[in-house]
Amino acid sequence: MTSPTKRTLAKLRKEGYLCAIVEKFNRFAGIRQDLFGFIDILAIREGEIIGVQTTSLNCFSDHVKKISKHKNLIPVKKSGIKIVLHGWFLGEKKWELKIKTF
C-alpha cells in the first residue's frame, strides 16, 4: 500500500506540478512538523503555488479543523499560496480522493 503522501505526489506530478515534501520529522521532539503548521507538500507550476496537507479520509475532518483554526492560515493565503487538503480512501476498485480548498 502506498501512503497518502505518495498518492498526492503522483497526482500532482501527473498534473504538471513540481513538488517538494516540506513536512519533516523532529527527532528531538519525536513529532512530525508541517510547513507553517499544516503543509506537507509544496507544489508549483507556472502562476500557481499550492500547499497540500494529505491524509486518509478517516482523519479528514480533524485536519479540516486543524487547518481552519491555525494562526498561520490567513497569512499563508494572503501570500498567494492556495491551501488544499487531500483525503484518500479506497473506493470499490481504486484509490479515490476527497479535496477541500481553504
Buried (B, 14 or more C-beta within 10 A) or exposed (E): EEEBBEBBBEBBEEEEBEBEBBBEEEEEEEEEEBBBBBBBBBBBEEEEBBBBBBBBBEEBEEBBEBBEEBEBBEEBEEEEBBBBBBBBEEEEEEBEBEEBEB
